[in-house]
Amino acid sequence: MKRRELIKYLSVLPVSGAVAGAVLPFQSVKAEEMPDFKPEFQSGPKRLAAIITEYRPNSHADVIIGKYLEGFNQDQMAPYPDSKIVSMFTEQVPDNDMSRPLAKKYNVPIFRTVADALTLGGNQLAVDGVILIGEHGVYPMNDKEQKLYPRFEMFLKITDVFRQYKKSVPVFNDKHLSWSWRQAKRMVEISKELKFPMLAGSTIPVSLRIPAVDTPYGAKQKYAVGISFSGLDIYGFHLLDGLQAVVERRKGGETGVRAVQCLEGQDCWNYIDQNEWVKRLFDQAISHSETRVAGDMRELVKKPAVFIIDYNDGLKAAAFLLTGLLQDFTYAIDIEGQQKPFSTLMKLQAGKPHYHFGCLVKNMEIMFKTGKAPYPVERTMLSSGILDFALESRILGYKILETPELSRVRYLSSPESHFFSKGWDKNGKRLD
């Protein structure tokens, strides 16, 4: 991609869902109950603290923080995000650590504690925003095969500083809010309590879409299918966050999830065979894949899995992880009054600098600049919860789990959506 093309490319990156007017029945503390608490928002370029588990080549820290330090192309040339990294904290330092040499090169101090990174070693909150990347590193796994990244614990350390100085700033949380539903919910509650905008989630919802379409805002949806690959936890979240980004636009907004189930092996294939709507939407979704392997998918996929989601308003969704069949993310949804389903590919760009992370940074910058999240953090909270309960279903013998906790999640997205793929072909070249 030529530099001038990239500049144009970045100028029209997506704001999928825009600012939400969320209704959170579980919100524990109302803003007016903390009259002395002051959200901190300054005009001009923003000074950001990066709170990281591990910063090594091709880690999420590399392809997010790296764009702030070395430009969107990570080649030490323009264009750059407007905000600047002014401090870092890294919990682990592997042999191939990048944080120390890059911090020295770009004169960014690395602090020994999260609190010092937010105060720059002083006695006041000294940054305009926080990027929390709790992904990668050596951490234990639980019996549900979830890697126990300390995002919640690091978030509490960040918000402890906000409480101490009675000020808060915008926070971005990479990927899941937490492996635990209870922790994910609590993180959103705290963001409301301390009055700061919060953005979170996967790159999938904001990546290139082919075709560049979105579900009609306010239209009733009946069935939805998503297809992806890789591990149940690590990529199951990406699959669900992409799904949630398109189903949340349905009539009435997000109404919550009534029940969740996980199926694996032959039961996954049986689920397709026994449900006409699944087969129909599955075929429509996978028709957009650019990586599908030729051959019988039931021979190619050794460990098929599906997450089945029943929403309160009657929408039913099936999200498939089919490693060996494809390596991309495709979706199809039945729309009332529309003969052909909505369907699209949410495309990742292979190889560094991973331009889809540039899309994510662009949306992060919207929040840091305006003080408003471009899409609702409740999306990621719900995606995190669906995944947690689906993995619980798996270890409980693939039972259907009623989820009253998730059924109370309500929020609205905005009708505005803009996708950078408009005006570009699938290889990132200008159509003109």
C-alpha positions in Angstrom: 0.0 0.0 0.0 1.4 3.4 -1.0 1.7 6.0 1.8 -0.8 8.4 0.3 -3.3 5.6 -0.1 -2.9 4.6 3.5 -3.5 8.2 4.6 -6.8 8.1 2.6 -7.5 4.7 4.0 -7.2 5.9 7.6 -9.4 8.9 7.0 -12.4 6.7 6.3 -11.9 3.9 8.9 -15.1 2.6 10.5 -17.1 3.9 13.4 -19.3 0.8 13.7 -22.3 1.4 15.9 -21.3 4.9 17.1 -22.0 6.1 20.6 -24.5 4.0 22.5 -27.2 5.2 24.8 -26.9 2.2 27.2 -29.4 1.1 29.7 -27.7 -1.0 32.4 -30.1 -2.5 35.0 -27.1 -3.8 36.9 -25.4 -0.4 37.3 -24.5 -0.2 41.0 -23.6 3.5 41.5 -25.2 6.5 39.8 -23.0 9.3 38.6 -24.8 11.9 40.7 -23.9 9.9 43.9 -20.3 11.0 43.4 -20.6 14.8 43.0 -16.9 15.5 43.8 -15.6 13.1 41.1 -14.4 14.9 38.0 -13.8 13.1 34.6 -10.7 14.6 33.2 -10.8 15.7 29.5 -8.4 18.1 27.9 -8.4 19.4 24.3 -5.4 18.9 22.1 -3.1 15.9 21.6 -3.7 13.2 24.3 -1.0 11.7 26.5 -1.6 8.0 27.0 -0.4 5.4 29.5 0.1 1.9 28.1 -0.6 -0.9 30.7 0.6 -4.2 29.2 1.1 -7.8 30.2 3.8 -8.6 27.6 5.3 -6.6 24.7 7.0 -8.9 22.2 7.1 -9.3 18.4 3.6 -9.7 16.9 1.9 -9.4 20.3 -1.2 -7.1 20.6 1.1 -4.6 22.3 3.4 -4.6 19.3 0.6 -3.9 16.7 -1.3 -1.4 18.9 1.4 0.5 20.8 3.8 0.1 17.9 1.5 2.2 15.8 1.6 5.0 18.3 5.4 4.8 18.5 6.3 4.1 14.9 3.3 5.1 12.8 0.4 3.2 11.3 2.8 1.4 9.0 5.2 0.8 11.9 8.0 2.1 9.6 8.8 5.3 11.6 7.0 7.4 9.0 3.7 9.3 8.8 0.8 8.9 9.3 0.8 8.6 13.1 -2.1 8.6 15.6 -2.5 12.1 17.1 -2.2 10.8 20.7 1.2 10.0 22.2 2.4 7.2 24.5 4.0 8.9 27.5 4.4 6.0 29.9 4.4 2.2 30.0 4.0 -0.6 32.5 4.8 -4.2 31.5 4.0 -7.0 33.9 6.2 -9.5 32.2 9.5 -9.1 30.3 10.2 -12.1 28.1 13.6 -12.8 26.4 12.3 -11.2 23.2 10.8 -8.2 24.9 10.4 -5.1 22.7 9.3 -2.6 25.4 12.7 -1.8 26.7 14.5 -1.0 23.4 11.5 0.9 22.0 11.0 2.9 25.2 14.7 3.9 25.1 14.5 4.7 21.4 11.4 6.9 21.8 12.1 8.3 25.2 9.1 6.7 26.9 9.6 5.9 30.6 8.7 2.4 31.8 7.4 2.5 35.4 7.5 -0.3 38.0 3.8 0.0 38.9 0.5 0.8 37.2 0.0 3.8 39.5 3.4 5.3 38.7 2.6 4.9 34.9 -0.6 6.9 35.4 0.9 9.6 37.5 4.3 9.6 35.8 5.8 9.0 39.1 4.2 12.0 40.7 1.2 12.7 43.0 -1.6 13.4 40.5 -3.2 11.7 37.5 -0.9 12.9 34.7 -2.3 11.2 31.5 -5.3 11.9 29.3 -6.1 8.2 28.5 -5.2 4.6 29.3 -4.6 1.7 26.9 -4.9 -1.7 28.7 -3.5 -4.7 26.8 -3.9 -7.8 28.9 -3.0 -10.2 26.1 0.0 -12.6 25.8 2.3 -13.7 28.6 2.8 -16.7 30.8 -0.5 -17.1 32.8 -2.3 -20.2 34.0 -5.3 -21.9 32.4 -8.5 -22.9 34.2 -10.6 -26.1 33.7 -12.6 -24.3 31.1 -9.4 -23.7 29.0 -9.5 -20.0 29.6 -6.2 -18.2 29.9 -6.4 -16.2 33.1 -5.1 -12.9 31.9 -5.2 -10.3 34.7 -7.2 -7.7 32.8 -9.6 -7.2 35.7 -6.8 -6.9 38.2 -4.9 -4.4 36.1 -8.2 -2.4 35.5 -8.7 -2.2 39.3 -5.2 -0.8 39.7 -6.0 1.8 37.0 -9.3 2.8 38.6 -7.7 2.9 42.1 -5.6 5.8 40.8 -8.8 7.5 39.5 -10.4 7.0 42.9 -7.3 8.3 44.8 -7.2 11.6 42.8 -11.0 11.8 42.2 -10.4 12.1 38.4 -10.9 9.8 35.5 -9.9 9.6 31.9 -11.0 7.4 28.9 -9.9 3.7 29.0 -9.4 1.2 26.1 -9.4 -2.5 27.0 -8.1 -4.8 24.3 -10.1 -7.9 23.5 -12.2 -9.6 26.3 -13.1 -7.4 29.2 -12.3 -10.5 31.3 -12.4 -14.3 31.1 -15.0 -14.0 33.9 -18.6 -12.7 33.3 -18.7 -11.3 36.9 -15.5 -9.4 36.4 -16.5 -8.1 32.9 -19.8 -6.8 34.3 -18.0 -5.2 37.2 -15.5 -3.4 34.9 -18.4 -1.7 33.1 -20.1 -0.8 36.4 -17.0 0.9 37.6 -16.7 2.9 34.3 -20.2 4.2 34.9 -19.5 4.8 38.6 -16.3 6.8 37.9 -17.8 8.6 34.8 -15.2 7.7 32.2 -15.8 6.5 28.6 -14.7 3.0 28.0 -14.0 1.1 24.7 -13.1 -2.5 24.4 -13.2 -5.6 22.2 -11.9 -7.3 19.1 -10.5 -5.9 15.8 -13.1 -8.0 13.9 -16.1 -5.6 14.1 -14.0 -2.7 12.7 -12.0 -4.7 10.1 -12.5 -4.6 6.3 -15.9 -5.9 5.3 -16.5 -7.6 1.9 -19.0 -6.6 0.8 -18.9 -3.3 2.7 -22.4 -3.6 4.3 -24.1 -3.6 7.6 -27.3 -5.0 8.9 -30.2 -2.6 8.4 -30.7 -0.5 11.5 -33.9 -1.2 13.4 -34.9 -4.2 11.2 -36.2 -7.4 12.9 -33.7 -10.3 12.9 -34.7 -14.0 13.3 -31.6 -16.1 12.8 -27.8 -15.5 12.6 -24.7 -17.6 11.8 -21.0 -16.8 12.2 -18.1 -19.0 11.1 -14.5 -18.8 12.2 -11.5 -20.9 13.4 -8.9 -21.5 16.1 -9.3 -22.0 19.9 -12.6 -21.8 21.7 -11.4 -19.1 24.1 -8.8 -17.2 22.1 -10.8 -16.9 18.8 -14.3 -17.7 20.1 -14.3 -14.2 21.6 -13.4 -12.6 18.2 -16.2 -14.6 16.5 -18.8 -13.6 19.1 -17.7 -9.9 19.2 -18.1 -9.7 15.4 -21.5 -11.4 15.6 -22.6 -9.0 18.4 -21.6 -6.0 16.3 -24.2 -6.8 13.6 -27.0 -8.3 15.7 -27.1 -5.4 18.2 -28.5 -3.2 15.4 -31.8 -5.2 15.3 -35.2 -3.8 16.1 -35.4 -2.8 19.8 -31.6 -2.9 20.2 -29.9 -5.4 22.4 -32.3 -7.2 24.7 -30.0 -9.7 26.4 -29.3 -13.4 26.1 -31.7 -16.0 27.6 -29.6 -19.2 27.2 -26.3 -20.4 25.8 -25.0 -23.9 24.8 -21.8 -25.3 23.4 -21.7 -28.4 21.2 -18.6 -30.2 19.8 -17.7 -33.1 17.5 -20.6 -35.0 15.8 -23.2 -33.0 17.7 -22.0 -29.9 15.9 -22.6 -31.5 12.5 -25.9 -32.9 13.7 -27.0 -29.4 14.7 -26.4 -28.2 11.1 -28.3 -31.2 9.7 -31.3 -30.9 12.0 -31.9 -27.1 11.5 -32.7 -25.9 8.0 -32.0 -22.2 9.0 -28.5 -23.1 10.2 -27.6 -24.9 7.0 -29.0 -22.1 4.8 -27.3 -19.3 6.6 -24.1 -21.4 7.0 -23.9 -21.8 3.2 -24.5 -18.1 2.7 -21.9 -17.1 5.2 -19.1 -19.4 4.1 -19.6 -18.3 0.5 -17.7 -15.2 1.4 -14.7 -17.0 2.7 -11.4 -16.3 0.9 -9.5 -19.1 2.7 -11.9 -22.1 2.5 -10.0 -25.3 1.9 -11.4 -27.5 -0.8 -12.8 -30.9 0.3 -15.3 -32.4 2.7 -15.5 -30.1 5.7 -16.4 -33.0 8.0 -13.1 -34.6 7.0 -11.0 -31.4 7.2 -12.3 -30.2 10.6 -11.1 -32.5 13.4 -12.6 -30.7 16.3 -15.8 -28.8 15.2 -17.6 -26.6 17.8 -20.6 -24.3 17.9 -21.9 -21.8 20.4 -25.7 -21.6 20.3 -27.2 -18.4 21.6 -30.9 -17.7 22.4 -31.7 -14.0 22.8 -34.6 -12.6 24.8 -36.4 -11.2 21.8 -36.4 -14.5 19.9 -33.3 -14.1 17.8 -31.3 -17.4 17.6 -27.6 -17.5 16.7 -25.1 -20.2 16.0 -21.3 -19.3 16.0 -19.1 -22.0 14.6 -15.3 -22.6 15.1 -14.1 -24.9 12.3 -10.3 -25.0 12.3 -9.0 -26.7 9.2 -11.8 -25.4 6.9 -11.0 -21.7 6.8 -9.1 -18.9 8.4 -11.4 -15.9 8.3 -14.6 -14.6 9.8 -17.9 -14.8 7.9 -21.5 -14.0 8.9 -25.1 -14.3 7.6 -28.3 -13.1 9.2 -32.0 -13.4 8.3 -33.6 -9.9 8.0 -37.3 -9.6 8.1 -38.7 -8.3 4.8 -35.4 -9.1 3.0 -35.4 -12.1 0.8 -31.6 -12.5 0.7 -29.8 -12.7 4.1 -27.3 -10.1 5.1 -23.9 -11.7 4.7 -20.3 -10.5 4.7 -16.7 -11.3 5.3 -14.9 -9.5 8.1 -11.3 -9.6 6.7 -8.0 -9.6 8.5 -4.9 -8.4 6.8 -2.1 -10.9 7.2 1.3 -9.9 8.2 2.8 -6.9 10.1 1.7 -4.1 10.5 -1.7 -5.9 10.6 -3.8 -3.0 9.2 -7.0 -4.2 11.0 -5.3 -3.1 14.2 -4.9 0.3 12.6 -8.7 0.3 12.3 -9.0 -0.4 16.0 -6.5 2.4 16.8 -8.5 4.8 14.7 -11.6 4.1 16.8 -9.6 4.3 20.0 -8.4 7.8 18.9 -12.0 8.9 18.4 -12.7 8.1 22.1 -9.5 9.8 23.3 -10.1 12.9 21.2 -13.9 13.3 21.9 -14.4 11.7 25.2 -17.1 9.5 23.7 -16.7 5.8 22.8 -17.6 5.2 19.1 -19.4 2.0 19.9 -20.8 0.6 23.2 -18.6 -1.2 25.7 -21.7 -3.2 26.6 -21.2 -5.1 23.3 -17.9 -6.5 24.5 -19.3 -7.1 28.0 -22.0 -9.3 26.5 -19.6 -11.1 24.1 -17.3 -11.8 27.1 -20.3 -13.2 29.1 -21.6 -15.4 26.2 -18.2 -16.9 25.8 -17.8 -17.6 29.6 -21.2 -19.3 29.8 -20.6 -21.3 26.6 -17.4 -22.7 28.0 -19.3 -23.5 31.2 -21.8 -25.4 29.2 -19.0 -27.4 27.6 -17.5 -28.6 30.9 -21.0 -29.3 32.3 -21.7 -31.9 29.6 -22.9 -29.5 26.9 -26.0 -28.5 28.8 -28.2 -25.6 27.8 -27.5 -23.0 30.4 -30.1 -20.4 31.3 -28.4 -17.1 31.7 -30.5 -14.7 33.8 -27.4 -12.6 34.3 -27.0 -12.0 30.5 -30.7 -11.5 30.1 -30.5 -8.2 32.0 -28.1 -6.6 29.5 -29.8 -3.9 27.5 -28.3 -1.3 25.2 -28.8 0.6 22.0 -26.3 1.2 19.2 -26.5 4.1 16.8 -27.7 3.8 13.2 -24.5 5.4 11.9 -21.8 3.1 10.5 -18.9 3.8 8.2 -16.6 1.2 6.7 -13.2 1.9 5.3 -13.7 -0.7 2.6 -16.0 1.6 0.6 -13.9 2.9 -2.2 -11.3 0.1 -1.8 -11.0 -3.3 -3.3 -10.2 -6.4 -1.2 -6.5 -5.9 -1.6 -6.6 -2.4 -0.1 -6.2 -0.5 -3.4 -8.2 2.5 -4.5 -11.0 1.6 -6.9 -10.4 4.9 -8.7 
